[in-house]
Amino acid sequence: MGIRQYLSIATATVILLTSGFVAGYLYIFIRNSTIADVRGALEILVSSGALMIAGEDIAELSSKGDFEKSSYARVYGVLRQLTVVNASKGFRENSIYVLKPAPNNEEMIFAAHLPGNSNTAYHIGEIQDMADPVRNYIGNKYHMTAVMREIMSDRRAFGSTDIYTDMYGTWVSAYAPIRTKSGKITGILEADYEVHALTARINQEFVYVGVAVMLSALFGIGLMVMLSRRISRPIQILADAVDRIAHGDFKTGIEFRRGDEIGYLGDHINSMAVSLAEKLRLSRYVSAETMQRVAGSLDSEHSAERARIACMFADVRGFTRYSDGRDPAHVIRVLNELFATEASCVNLFAGSIDKFIGDEIMVTFDGEDASARAIRSAIHIKEATEQLCSREGFSIGIGIHEGEVIRGDLGSSTRKDYTVIGSTVNLASRLCGAAKGGQILISEEVYRLTSSGFQTTRLGRAKVKGFLDLISIYNVTENGKQAA
């Protein structure tokens, strides 16, 4: 045997070994990626489905006879809708049901499920089928996993499992909490996907690829590269899109069209980006305190409290005369420019914008040095808006008072604000109303708390609407000059 033959055999051996390694690696990659897609789809399914189920209904379902309750009918309707809709989109979970903690809190029990026949694939069943005790699992025990414990204790928003095998098959499962209107978790929505058929299909495809590799190593490598790009490219597109969304780019769009789980996940990522963008736009119309209150999911029935704050109002002088006859778009543009500048000054000193009222801004400051930070914020507002006021021909008056307020959720069932009320707010507003353009008027309490840090001029005592006693008023001065 000559050198040429040895080289040919060595080259063929290297190619075959390389092809075998690539084929083996690609098999693992395809399998893991596909399972990850299924987990993602299941997590989206249970997360969205759990929002459609009322936690109050789950609290009523504990025994087999509860299938006759209207609460079960409502939950059954949601489970049926989720199953039908997902089947129409090319993704079908094998089972979807609701679990809740058993009385001992050490295991779960079934609260609601579709009364399907296990001998008939994807058979949904009707409510009256629950009369058959064999097909009615309500109240039956179910093992509580570590993921379930974390979700029930509100340490996880949702979760899913790796592949696991039990006496019924090989599965991937996902969970999401079901809450009451007050935010209490009363149960878990679980969806299961039987992956045996999926992995069998992947194994069969790999056998075909292996045969192709044995017949032509180079062709096999090329085929593997092509298949790898077919699978990995859309996954990378999804990963890049999620990364851009995580960095605040909600205009991200996934444009490829696929009829499989990857395409299904891509569509949901697009929907998620749109939803997040809408929430971001809506957040501009409520105060930071309100946003924090909503994010914390606090119960409004127990949110009222007394607190000590410094309250500041800043109002445009002569705005009615200024806005008359001017182009509305120009007026709004100028107001937004003014408010943006004021907001920057407020944020600089850890203030919280409570609300915008026409051409007026209401701000609250918390903490021991609340009054001092309010005054510094007011001085910065005066300095930062001086050029704008001069250009447009108006001025700003500011009033500040510190004292006790009532803080809580105020509004109707359709619109609420987390805000403050009380005489402290009223006096700050009155001081603002009394301030001339360029003045920063403060109360006796604010003067007492901050007199060593700022130059002030006592303007005397005045009768203020809504207050029986005369109110001492001081004007803050800057660098020895009147703040005017």
GUTI-23296 format. One record per residue (C-alpha): residue in three letters; chain; residue number from 0; y, x, z. Coordinates in Angstrom, 2 decimals, decimal comma. Layout:
// GUTI-23296
('Ala' 'A' NUM (Y X Z));
...
END
This chain:
// GUTI-23296
('Met' 'A' 0 (0,00 0,00 0,00));
('Gly' 'A' 1 (3,29 1,49 -1,08));
('Ile' 'A' 2 (6,67 1,66 0,67));
('Arg' 'A' 3 (7,96 -1,27 -1,40));
('Gln' 'A' 4 (5,18 -3,49 -0,07));
('Tyr' 'A' 5 (5,82 -2,34 3,51));
('Leu' 'A' 6 (9,52 -3,04 3,13));
('Ser' 'A' 7 (8,80 -6,43 1,61));
('Ile' 'A' 8 (6,46 -7,35 4,45));
('Ala' 'A' 9 (8,91 -6,04 7,07));
('Thr' 'A' 10 (11,78 -7,93 5,49));
('Ala' 'A' 11 (9,73 -11,12 5,22));
('Thr' 'A' 12 (8,63 -10,72 8,85));
('Val' 'A' 13 (12,20 -10,27 10,04));
('Ile' 'A' 14 (13,36 -13,26 8,02));
('Leu' 'A' 15 (10,51 -15,41 9,33));
('Leu' 'A' 16 (11,13 -14,36 12,94));
('Thr' 'A' 17 (14,86 -14,94 12,55));
('Ser' 'A' 18 (14,22 -18,28 10,89));
('Gly' 'A' 19 (11,82 -19,26 13,66));
('Phe' 'A' 20 (14,34 -18,29 16,33));
('Val' 'A' 21 (17,14 -20,16 14,58));
('Ala' 'A' 22 (14,89 -23,18 14,07));
('Gly' 'A' 23 (13,87 -23,15 17,74));
('Tyr' 'A' 24 (17,45 -22,78 18,91));
('Leu' 'A' 25 (18,59 -25,51 16,55));
('Tyr' 'A' 26 (15,93 -27,86 17,86));
('Ile' 'A' 27 (17,17 -27,41 21,44));
('Phe' 'A' 28 (20,79 -27,75 20,32));
('Ile' 'A' 29 (20,17 -30,94 18,36));
('Arg' 'A' 30 (18,18 -32,46 21,20));
('Asn' 'A' 31 (20,74 -31,65 23,92));
('Ser' 'A' 32 (23,70 -32,70 21,79));
('Thr' 'A' 33 (22,11 -36,02 20,88));
('Ile' 'A' 34 (21,20 -36,73 24,51));
('Ala' 'A' 35 (24,77 -35,83 25,52));
('Asp' 'A' 36 (26,05 -38,34 22,96));
('Val' 'A' 37 (23,77 -41,02 24,41));
('Arg' 'A' 38 (24,98 -40,24 27,94));
('Gly' 'A' 39 (28,58 -40,44 26,79));
('Ala' 'A' 40 (27,99 -43,76 25,05));
('Leu' 'A' 41 (26,22 -45,17 28,12));
('Glu' 'A' 42 (29,06 -44,02 30,40));
('Ile' 'A' 43 (31,60 -45,72 28,16));
('Leu' 'A' 44 (29,44 -48,87 28,10));
('Val' 'A' 45 (29,10 -49,18 31,89));
('Ser' 'A' 46 (32,70 -48,10 32,60));
('Ser' 'A' 47 (34,12 -50,77 30,30));
('Gly' 'A' 48 (31,50 -53,36 31,27));
('Ala' 'A' 49 (32,09 -52,92 35,02));
('Leu' 'A' 50 (35,74 -53,89 34,52));
('Met' 'A' 51 (34,58 -57,24 33,09));
('Ile' 'A' 52 (32,51 -58,17 36,17));
('Ala' 'A' 53 (34,12 -59,53 39,33));
('Gly' 'A' 54 (33,04 -57,79 42,51));
('Glu' 'A' 55 (33,40 -61,09 44,33));
('Asp' 'A' 56 (30,60 -62,55 42,15));
('Ile' 'A' 57 (28,26 -59,65 42,98));
('Ala' 'A' 58 (28,83 -60,20 46,70));
('Glu' 'A' 59 (27,26 -63,68 46,34));
('Leu' 'A' 60 (24,00 -62,52 44,66));
('Ser' 'A' 61 (21,24 -61,25 46,96));
('Ser' 'A' 62 (18,13 -63,44 46,58));
('Lys' 'A' 63 (16,04 -64,89 43,77));
('Gly' 'A' 64 (17,45 -68,37 44,14));
('Asp' 'A' 65 (21,01 -67,13 43,52));
('Phe' 'A' 66 (20,46 -67,28 39,75));
('Glu' 'A' 67 (21,47 -70,94 39,99));
('Lys' 'A' 68 (24,96 -70,02 41,21));
('Ser' 'A' 69 (27,96 -70,04 38,90));
('Ser' 'A' 70 (28,63 -66,42 39,90));
('Tyr' 'A' 71 (25,31 -65,38 38,34));
('Ala' 'A' 72 (26,15 -67,32 35,17));
('Arg' 'A' 73 (29,39 -65,38 34,82));
('Val' 'A' 74 (27,68 -62,03 35,33));
('Tyr' 'A' 75 (24,85 -63,03 32,98));
('Gly' 'A' 76 (27,44 -63,86 30,31));
('Val' 'A' 77 (28,99 -60,38 30,59));
('Leu' 'A' 78 (25,61 -58,60 30,44));
('Arg' 'A' 79 (24,58 -60,66 27,43));
('Gln' 'A' 80 (27,89 -59,97 25,67));
('Leu' 'A' 81 (27,61 -56,22 26,29));
('Thr' 'A' 82 (24,08 -56,16 24,92));
('Val' 'A' 83 (24,91 -58,16 21,79));
('Val' 'A' 84 (28,15 -56,32 21,02));
('Asn' 'A' 85 (26,62 -52,87 21,44));
('Ala' 'A' 86 (23,64 -53,83 19,30));
('Ser' 'A' 87 (26,06 -54,86 16,53));
('Lys' 'A' 88 (27,70 -51,41 16,71));
('Gly' 'A' 89 (24,47 -49,52 16,17));
('Phe' 'A' 90 (23,88 -48,58 19,82));
('Arg' 'A' 91 (21,44 -50,50 21,93));
('Glu' 'A' 92 (20,68 -49,81 25,58));
('Asn' 'A' 93 (17,16 -50,78 26,65));
('Ser' 'A' 94 (18,27 -52,50 29,83));
('Ile' 'A' 95 (21,49 -53,27 31,66));
('Tyr' 'A' 96 (21,72 -54,74 35,15));
('Val' 'A' 97 (23,74 -54,88 38,37));
('Leu' 'A' 98 (22,69 -53,30 41,66));
('Lys' 'A' 99 (24,18 -53,62 45,13));
('Pro' 'A' 100 (23,49 -51,94 48,48));
('Ala' 'A' 101 (20,68 -53,39 50,57));
('Pro' 'A' 102 (21,60 -54,49 54,11));
('Asn' 'A' 103 (20,36 -51,15 55,47));
('Asn' 'A' 104 (22,64 -49,26 53,01));
('Glu' 'A' 105 (19,76 -46,83 52,38));
('Glu' 'A' 106 (18,59 -48,36 49,11));
('Met' 'A' 107 (19,79 -50,73 46,41));
('Ile' 'A' 108 (18,67 -54,21 45,38));
('Phe' 'A' 109 (18,99 -56,09 42,12));
('Ala' 'A' 110 (21,98 -58,47 42,05));
('Ala' 'A' 111 (21,90 -59,58 38,39));
('His' 'A' 112 (20,00 -58,79 35,19));
('Leu' 'A' 113 (18,96 -60,32 31,90));
('Pro' 'A' 114 (15,66 -62,22 32,29));
('Gly' 'A' 115 (14,07 -60,54 29,26));
('Asn' 'A' 116 (10,34 -60,38 28,57));
('Ser' 'A' 117 (9,11 -56,81 28,95));
('Asn' 'A' 118 (6,55 -57,46 26,18));
('Thr' 'A' 119 (9,28 -58,32 23,68));
('Ala' 'A' 120 (11,69 -55,53 22,70));
('Tyr' 'A' 121 (15,35 -56,32 23,40));
('His' 'A' 122 (14,61 -59,92 24,39));
('Ile' 'A' 123 (17,70 -61,13 26,31));
('Gly' 'A' 124 (16,31 -64,33 27,75));
('Glu' 'A' 125 (18,08 -67,40 29,10));
('Ile' 'A' 126 (19,25 -68,21 32,62));
('Gln' 'A' 127 (16,51 -70,80 33,09));
('Asp' 'A' 128 (13,95 -68,02 32,52));
('Met' 'A' 129 (14,95 -66,71 35,96));
('Ala' 'A' 130 (12,96 -69,57 37,46));
('Asp' 'A' 131 (9,86 -67,45 36,65));
('Pro' 'A' 132 (9,50 -65,18 39,72));
('Val' 'A' 133 (7,84 -62,53 37,56));
('Arg' 'A' 134 (10,99 -62,21 35,46));
('Asn' 'A' 135 (13,43 -62,60 38,37));
('Tyr' 'A' 136 (14,24 -59,30 40,13));
('Ile' 'A' 137 (17,19 -60,44 42,24));
('Gly' 'A' 138 (16,74 -59,00 45,73));
('Asn' 'A' 139 (14,05 -56,54 44,64));
('Lys' 'A' 140 (14,50 -53,03 46,01));
('Tyr' 'A' 141 (15,69 -50,11 43,87));
('His' 'A' 142 (15,92 -46,44 44,81));
('Met' 'A' 143 (19,47 -45,28 45,61));
('Thr' 'A' 144 (20,14 -41,97 43,81));
('Ala' 'A' 145 (22,66 -39,31 44,84));
('Val' 'A' 146 (24,95 -40,38 41,98));
('Met' 'A' 147 (24,85 -43,98 43,22));
('Arg' 'A' 148 (25,82 -42,87 46,74));
('Glu' 'A' 149 (28,81 -40,95 45,40));
('Ile' 'A' 150 (29,95 -43,94 43,33));
('Met' 'A' 151 (29,52 -46,42 46,19));
('Ser' 'A' 152 (31,58 -44,13 48,45));
('Asp' 'A' 153 (34,26 -43,96 45,70));
('Arg' 'A' 154 (33,84 -40,21 45,19));
('Arg' 'A' 155 (33,02 -40,65 41,50));
('Ala' 'A' 156 (34,53 -42,97 38,89));
('Phe' 'A' 157 (31,24 -43,14 36,94));
('Gly' 'A' 158 (28,16 -41,00 36,37));
('Ser' 'A' 159 (24,98 -40,50 34,37));
('Thr' 'A' 160 (21,62 -38,77 34,71));
('Asp' 'A' 161 (19,85 -36,05 32,82));
('Ile' 'A' 162 (16,60 -37,04 31,15));
('Tyr' 'A' 163 (14,06 -38,24 33,70));
('Thr' 'A' 164 (10,58 -39,74 33,50));
('Asp' 'A' 165 (9,03 -42,50 35,59));
('Met' 'A' 166 (6,03 -44,78 35,24));
('Tyr' 'A' 167 (7,89 -46,87 32,67));
('Gly' 'A' 168 (9,01 -44,12 30,29));
('Thr' 'A' 169 (11,55 -41,36 29,70));
('Trp' 'A' 170 (15,17 -42,37 30,29));
('Val' 'A' 171 (18,84 -41,56 30,46));
('Ser' 'A' 172 (20,87 -43,81 32,78));
('Ala' 'A' 173 (24,58 -44,31 33,48));
('Tyr' 'A' 174 (26,40 -46,00 36,37));
('Ala' 'A' 175 (29,88 -47,40 37,06));
('Pro' 'A' 176 (31,32 -49,17 40,13));
('Ile' 'A' 177 (32,07 -52,90 40,20));
('Arg' 'A' 178 (35,15 -53,72 42,27));
('Thr' 'A' 179 (36,77 -56,76 43,78));
('Lys' 'A' 180 (40,40 -57,59 43,03));
('Ser' 'A' 181 (41,37 -55,64 46,13));
('Gly' 'A' 182 (39,55 -52,53 44,90));
('Lys' 'A' 183 (36,48 -52,74 47,15));
('Ile' 'A' 184 (33,23 -51,57 45,51));
('Thr' 'A' 185 (30,51 -54,22 45,87));
('Gly' 'A' 186 (27,97 -53,06 43,31));
('Ile' 'A' 187 (27,03 -50,80 40,41));
('Leu' 'A' 188 (26,51 -51,58 36,73));
('Glu' 'A' 189 (23,57 -49,53 35,38));
('Ala' 'A' 190 (22,48 -49,13 31,76));
('Asp' 'A' 191 (19,24 -47,37 30,74));
('Tyr' 'A' 192 (18,35 -45,80 27,39));
('Glu' 'A' 193 (14,70 -45,00 26,58));
('Val' 'A' 194 (14,79 -41,60 24,85));
('His' 'A' 195 (11,12 -41,24 23,92));
('Ala' 'A' 196 (11,65 -42,62 20,43));
('Leu' 'A' 197 (14,77 -40,50 20,04));
('Thr' 'A' 198 (13,02 -37,27 21,06));
('Ala' 'A' 199 (9,99 -38,17 18,93));
('Arg' 'A' 200 (12,28 -38,55 15,94));
('Ile' 'A' 201 (13,88 -35,16 16,67));
('Asn' 'A' 202 (10,41 -33,57 16,98));
('Gln' 'A' 203 (9,30 -35,04 13,67));
('Glu' 'A' 204 (12,39 -33,80 11,89));
('Phe' 'A' 205 (11,78 -30,32 13,31));
('Val' 'A' 206 (8,22 -30,28 11,92));
('Tyr' 'A' 207 (9,60 -30,96 8,44));
('Val' 'A' 208 (12,13 -28,20 8,89));
('Gly' 'A' 209 (9,38 -25,83 10,09));
('Val' 'A' 210 (7,31 -26,51 6,99));
('Ala' 'A' 211 (10,33 -25,81 4,83));
('Val' 'A' 212 (10,92 -22,53 6,70));
('Met' 'A' 213 (7,28 -21,44 6,17));
('Leu' 'A' 214 (7,45 -22,15 2,42));
('Ser' 'A' 215 (10,78 -20,44 1,90));
('Ala' 'A' 216 (12,35 -18,53 4,78));
('Leu' 'A' 217 (15,73 -18,20 3,11));
('Phe' 'A' 218 (15,77 -21,86 2,14));
('Gly' 'A' 219 (14,80 -22,74 5,69));
('Ile' 'A' 220 (17,64 -20,68 7,17));
('Gly' 'A' 221 (20,09 -22,28 4,76));
('Leu' 'A' 222 (18,80 -25,72 5,68));
('Met' 'A' 223 (19,17 -24,95 9,37));
('Val' 'A' 224 (22,74 -23,80 8,88));
('Met' 'A' 225 (23,54 -26,95 6,95));
('Leu' 'A' 226 (21,95 -29,20 9,58));
('Ser' 'A' 227 (23,67 -27,25 12,33));
('Arg' 'A' 228 (27,04 -27,83 10,74));
('Arg' 'A' 229 (26,18 -31,49 10,21));
('Ile' 'A' 230 (25,56 -31,94 13,95));
('Ser' 'A' 231 (27,85 -29,40 15,58));
('Arg' 'A' 232 (31,00 -29,96 13,53));
('Pro' 'A' 233 (31,59 -33,60 14,58));
('Ile' 'A' 234 (30,75 -32,69 18,18));
('Gln' 'A' 235 (33,32 -29,90 18,03));
('Ile' 'A' 236 (35,81 -32,35 16,52));
('Leu' 'A' 237 (35,15 -34,69 19,45));
('Ala' 'A' 238 (35,50 -31,85 21,96));
('Asp' 'A' 239 (38,76 -30,66 20,38));
('Ala' 'A' 240 (40,10 -34,23 20,37));
('Val' 'A' 241 (39,26 -34,72 24,06));
('Asp' 'A' 242 (40,89 -31,37 24,86));
('Arg' 'A' 243 (44,09 -32,39 23,05));
('Ile' 'A' 244 (44,11 -35,73 24,88));
('Ala' 'A' 245 (43,67 -33,87 28,19));
('His' 'A' 246 (46,81 -31,88 27,33));
('Gly' 'A' 247 (48,84 -35,02 26,61));
('Asp' 'A' 248 (48,48 -35,34 22,82));
('Phe' 'A' 249 (47,66 -39,04 22,59));
('Lys' 'A' 250 (48,30 -39,14 18,83));
('Thr' 'A' 251 (44,93 -37,49 18,30));
('Gly' 'A' 252 (42,78 -39,37 15,80));
('Ile' 'A' 253 (39,15 -38,80 14,78));
('Glu' 'A' 254 (38,85 -39,77 11,15));
('Phe' 'A' 255 (35,20 -39,16 10,23));
('Arg' 'A' 256 (33,06 -42,24 9,61));
('Arg' 'A' 257 (29,55 -42,23 11,06));
('Gly' 'A' 258 (27,17 -45,04 11,88));
('Asp' 'A' 259 (25,38 -43,20 14,70));
('Glu' 'A' 260 (26,14 -42,54 18,37));
('Ile' 'A' 261 (28,55 -39,72 17,49));
('Gly' 'A' 262 (30,62 -42,07 15,35));
('Tyr' 'A' 263 (30,44 -44,68 18,10));
('Leu' 'A' 264 (31,73 -42,14 20,63));
('Gly' 'A' 265 (34,48 -41,05 18,20));
('Asp' 'A' 266 (35,71 -44,64 17,88));
('His' 'A' 267 (35,88 -44,97 21,66));
('Ile' 'A' 268 (37,77 -41,70 22,02));
('Asn' 'A' 269 (40,34 -43,07 19,56));
('Ser' 'A' 270 (40,59 -46,26 21,61));
('Met' 'A' 271 (40,93 -44,22 24,82));
('Ala' 'A' 272 (43,80 -42,19 23,32));
('Val' 'A' 273 (45,64 -45,39 22,32));
('Ser' 'A' 274 (45,10 -46,90 25,78));
('Leu' 'A' 275 (46,34 -43,77 27,58));
('Ala' 'A' 276 (49,42 -43,65 25,34));
('Glu' 'A' 277 (50,20 -47,28 26,19));
('Lys' 'A' 278 (49,83 -46,58 29,92));
('Leu' 'A' 279 (52,14 -43,57 29,61));
('Arg' 'A' 280 (54,81 -45,68 27,87));
('Leu' 'A' 281 (54,46 -48,42 30,51));
('Ser' 'A' 282 (54,87 -45,86 33,33));
('Arg' 'A' 283 (58,46 -45,27 32,20));
('Tyr' 'A' 284 (59,37 -48,82 33,19));
('Val' 'A' 285 (58,34 -48,62 36,84));
('Ser' 'A' 286 (59,38 -46,31 39,66));
('Ala' 'A' 287 (57,39 -43,24 40,67));
('Glu' 'A' 288 (56,67 -44,88 44,05));
('Thr' 'A' 289 (55,21 -47,93 42,29));
('Met' 'A' 290 (53,06 -45,75 40,04));
('Gln' 'A' 291 (51,73 -43,85 43,06));
('Arg' 'A' 292 (51,03 -47,12 44,83));
('Val' 'A' 293 (49,05 -48,48 41,87));
('Ala' 'A' 294 (47,18 -45,17 41,42));
('Gly' 'A' 295 (46,18 -45,29 45,09));
('Ser' 'A' 296 (44,84 -48,86 44,71));
('Leu' 'A' 297 (46,33 -49,85 48,04));
('Asp' 'A' 298 (46,03 -53,43 49,30));
('Ser' 'A' 299 (49,42 -55,11 48,95));
('Glu' 'A' 300 (48,69 -57,40 51,89));
('His' 'A' 301 (48,85 -54,40 54,23));
('Ser' 'A' 302 (51,47 -52,31 52,43));
('Ala' 'A' 303 (54,65 -53,40 54,24));
('Glu' 'A' 304 (56,05 -50,82 56,67));
('Arg' 'A' 305 (59,23 -49,66 58,34));
('Ala' 'A' 306 (60,56 -46,27 57,32));
('Arg' 'A' 307 (63,67 -44,17 57,73));
('Ile' 'A' 308 (65,23 -43,04 54,46));
('Ala' 'A' 309 (68,51 -42,09 52,85));
('Cys' 'A' 310 (69,53 -44,53 50,13));
('Met' 'A' 311 (71,93 -43,63 47,33));
('Phe' 'A' 312 (73,60 -45,79 44,67));
('Ala' 'A' 313 (75,49 -44,35 41,69));
('Asp' 'A' 314 (77,46 -46,75 39,52));
('Val' 'A' 315 (79,62 -46,39 36,38));
('Arg' 'A' 316 (83,25 -47,40 36,94));
('Gly' 'A' 317 (84,84 -49,51 34,22));
('Phe' 'A' 318 (81,59 -49,97 32,35));
('Thr' 'A' 319 (82,26 -53,60 31,40));
('Arg' 'A' 320 (85,53 -52,63 29,75));
('Tyr' 'A' 321 (83,84 -49,60 28,16));
('Ser' 'A' 322 (80,97 -51,60 26,64));
('Asp' 'A' 323 (83,15 -54,40 25,23));
('Gly' 'A' 324 (83,66 -53,91 21,51));
('Arg' 'A' 325 (81,41 -50,87 21,20));
('Asp' 'A' 326 (78,25 -50,71 19,11));
('Pro' 'A' 327 (75,31 -51,81 21,33));
('Ala' 'A' 328 (73,14 -48,94 20,09));
('His' 'A' 329 (75,85 -46,45 21,10));
('Val' 'A' 330 (76,18 -48,02 24,56));
('Ile' 'A' 331 (72,43 -47,84 25,17));
('Arg' 'A' 332 (72,30 -44,27 23,88));
('Val' 'A' 333 (75,09 -43,18 26,24));
('Leu' 'A' 334 (73,50 -44,97 29,22));
('Asn' 'A' 335 (70,14 -43,32 28,53));
('Glu' 'A' 336 (71,85 -39,93 28,34));
('Leu' 'A' 337 (73,58 -40,64 31,66));
('Phe' 'A' 338 (70,40 -41,84 33,35));
('Ala' 'A' 339 (68,42 -38,84 32,07));
('Thr' 'A' 340 (71,01 -36,49 33,60));
('Glu' 'A' 341 (71,05 -38,39 36,89));
('Ala' 'A' 342 (67,24 -38,43 37,03));
('Ser' 'A' 343 (67,12 -34,65 36,61));
('Cys' 'A' 344 (69,54 -34,20 39,52));
('Val' 'A' 345 (67,51 -36,62 41,67));
('Asn' 'A' 346 (64,22 -34,86 40,90));
('Leu' 'A' 347 (65,82 -31,51 41,73));
('Phe' 'A' 348 (66,16 -32,62 45,35));
('Ala' 'A' 349 (62,88 -34,55 45,68));
('Gly' 'A' 350 (64,42 -37,99 45,40));
('Ser' 'A' 351 (62,65 -41,06 44,05));
('Ile' 'A' 352 (64,34 -43,36 41,55));
('Asp' 'A' 353 (63,71 -46,86 42,86));
('Lys' 'A' 354 (65,22 -48,71 39,92));
('Phe' 'A' 355 (67,93 -48,84 37,25));
('Ile' 'A' 356 (70,25 -51,86 37,63));
('Gly' 'A' 357 (72,39 -52,23 34,55));
('Asp' 'A' 358 (74,63 -49,14 34,63));
('Glu' 'A' 359 (73,68 -48,39 38,26));
('Ile' 'A' 360 (70,87 -46,24 39,68));
('Met' 'A' 361 (69,22 -46,71 43,09));
('Val' 'A' 362 (67,55 -43,67 44,67));
('Thr' 'A' 363 (65,66 -43,08 47,94));
('Phe' 'A' 364 (65,10 -39,83 49,85));
('Asp' 'A' 365 (62,44 -39,32 52,56));
('Gly' 'A' 366 (62,16 -36,61 55,20));
('Glu' 'A' 367 (64,20 -35,04 57,97));
('Asp' 'A' 368 (66,84 -33,65 55,59));
('Ala' 'A' 369 (67,00 -36,81 53,46));
('Ser' 'A' 370 (70,79 -37,28 53,80));
('Ala' 'A' 371 (71,53 -33,64 52,99));
('Arg' 'A' 372 (69,40 -33,78 49,85));
('Ala' 'A' 373 (71,01 -37,07 48,85));
('Ile' 'A' 374 (74,50 -35,52 49,09));
('Arg' 'A' 375 (73,44 -32,42 47,14));
('Ser' 'A' 376 (71,93 -34,67 44,50));
('Ala' 'A' 377 (75,17 -36,70 44,33));
('Ile' 'A' 378 (77,28 -33,53 43,93));
('His' 'A' 379 (75,01 -32,32 41,14));
('Ile' 'A' 380 (75,29 -35,72 39,43));
('Lys' 'A' 381 (79,08 -35,45 39,53));
('Glu' 'A' 382 (79,05 -31,95 38,07));
('Ala' 'A' 383 (76,34 -32,59 35,48));
('Thr' 'A' 384 (77,90 -35,81 34,15));
('Glu' 'A' 385 (81,52 -34,59 34,16));
('Gln' 'A' 386 (81,55 -33,74 30,45));
('Leu' 'A' 387 (79,85 -37,02 29,47));
('Cys' 'A' 388 (82,26 -39,07 31,61));
('Ser' 'A' 389 (85,26 -37,26 30,12));
('Arg' 'A' 390 (83,98 -37,78 26,58));
('Glu' 'A' 391 (83,25 -41,48 26,98));
('Gly' 'A' 392 (86,19 -42,34 29,25));
('Phe' 'A' 393 (84,44 -43,64 32,35));
('Ser' 'A' 394 (83,62 -42,28 35,82));
('Ile' 'A' 395 (80,94 -42,59 38,51));
('Gly' 'A' 396 (81,18 -43,79 42,10));
('Ile' 'A' 397 (78,45 -42,94 44,62));
('Gly' 'A' 398 (77,53 -44,37 48,04));
('Ile' 'A' 399 (75,01 -42,97 50,56));
('His' 'A' 400 (73,66 -44,29 53,87));
('Glu' 'A' 401 (70,64 -43,39 56,00));
('Gly' 'A' 402 (68,73 -45,73 58,26));
('Glu' 'A' 403 (65,66 -47,87 58,72));
('Val' 'A' 404 (64,33 -50,00 55,85));
('Ile' 'A' 405 (61,39 -52,26 55,13));
('Arg' 'A' 406 (59,22 -50,78 52,38));
('Gly' 'A' 407 (56,56 -52,67 50,47));
('Asp' 'A' 408 (55,44 -54,49 47,33));
('Leu' 'A' 409 (57,96 -57,12 46,24));
('Gly' 'A' 410 (57,73 -59,49 43,32));
('Ser' 'A' 411 (55,55 -62,19 41,84));
('Ser' 'A' 412 (51,86 -62,26 41,02));
('Thr' 'A' 413 (52,65 -60,96 37,53));
('Arg' 'A' 414 (55,30 -58,33 38,31));
('Lys' 'A' 415 (55,74 -56,25 41,46));
('Asp' 'A' 416 (57,83 -53,26 42,53));
('Tyr' 'A' 417 (57,20 -50,93 45,44));
('Thr' 'A' 418 (60,75 -50,85 46,85));
('Val' 'A' 419 (62,90 -50,92 49,98));
('Ile' 'A' 420 (65,13 -53,63 51,49));
('Gly' 'A' 421 (67,35 -54,02 54,53));
('Ser' 'A' 422 (70,84 -53,38 55,86));
('Thr' 'A' 423 (70,55 -49,66 55,04));
('Val' 'A' 424 (70,19 -50,49 51,35));
('Asn' 'A' 425 (73,00 -53,06 51,56));
('Leu' 'A' 426 (75,45 -50,62 53,18));
('Ala' 'A' 427 (74,68 -47,88 50,64));
('Ser' 'A' 428 (75,35 -50,41 47,88));
('Arg' 'A' 429 (78,64 -51,52 49,52));
('Leu' 'A' 430 (79,79 -47,89 49,85));
('Cys' 'A' 431 (79,01 -47,36 46,19));
('Gly' 'A' 432 (80,99 -50,46 45,31));
('Ala' 'A' 433 (83,97 -49,21 47,37));
('Ala' 'A' 434 (83,89 -45,70 45,87));
('Lys' 'A' 435 (86,50 -44,90 43,26));
('Gly' 'A' 436 (85,55 -42,96 40,17));
('Gly' 'A' 437 (84,45 -39,49 41,24));
('Gln' 'A' 438 (84,11 -40,31 44,96));
('Ile' 'A' 439 (80,97 -39,77 47,06));
('Leu' 'A' 440 (81,31 -42,09 50,07));
('Ile' 'A' 441 (78,99 -41,68 53,04));
('Ser' 'A' 442 (78,50 -43,60 56,26));
('Glu' 'A' 443 (79,05 -42,46 59,86));
('Glu' 'A' 444 (75,28 -41,88 60,22));
('Val' 'A' 445 (75,11 -39,63 57,17));
('Tyr' 'A' 446 (78,24 -37,77 58,34));
('Arg' 'A' 447 (76,68 -37,20 61,78));
('Leu' 'A' 448 (73,49 -35,81 60,22));
('Thr' 'A' 449 (75,18 -33,55 57,67));
('Ser' 'A' 450 (78,71 -32,73 58,90));
('Ser' 'A' 451 (77,89 -29,06 59,47));
('Gly' 'A' 452 (76,71 -28,58 55,91));
('Phe' 'A' 453 (79,40 -30,31 53,83));
('Gln' 'A' 454 (83,17 -30,67 53,78));
('Thr' 'A' 455 (84,22 -34,26 54,25));
('Thr' 'A' 456 (87,38 -36,30 54,63));
('Arg' 'A' 457 (87,45 -39,30 56,97));
('Leu' 'A' 458 (88,95 -42,27 55,14));
('Gly' 'A' 459 (89,01 -44,49 58,21));
('Arg' 'A' 460 (87,24 -47,68 59,19));
('Ala' 'A' 461 (86,91 -50,68 56,92));
('Lys' 'A' 462 (85,49 -54,19 56,96));
('Val' 'A' 463 (82,36 -54,27 54,79));
('Lys' 'A' 464 (80,86 -57,51 53,54));
('Gly' 'A' 465 (77,71 -58,43 55,44));
('Phe' 'A' 466 (78,51 -56,29 58,52));
('Leu' 'A' 467 (80,27 -57,56 61,66));
('Asp' 'A' 468 (81,57 -54,20 62,90));
('Leu' 'A' 469 (84,04 -51,99 61,11));
('Ile' 'A' 470 (82,34 -49,21 59,19));
('Ser' 'A' 471 (83,55 -45,59 59,30));
('Ile' 'A' 472 (83,69 -44,12 55,81));
('Tyr' 'A' 473 (83,82 -40,47 54,78));
('Asn' 'A' 474 (84,40 -38,89 51,39));
('Val' 'A' 475 (82,41 -35,75 50,58));
('Thr' 'A' 476 (84,55 -32,85 49,31));
('Glu' 'A' 477 (83,45 -29,85 47,27));
('Asn' 'A' 478 (84,70 -26,30 47,84));
('Gly' 'A' 479 (87,57 -27,67 49,89));
('Lys' 'A' 480 (88,56 -30,15 47,16));
('Gln' 'A' 481 (88,14 -33,87 47,19));
('Ala' 'A' 482 (84,96 -35,06 45,46));
('Ala' 'A' 483 (86,92 -37,08 42,98));
END
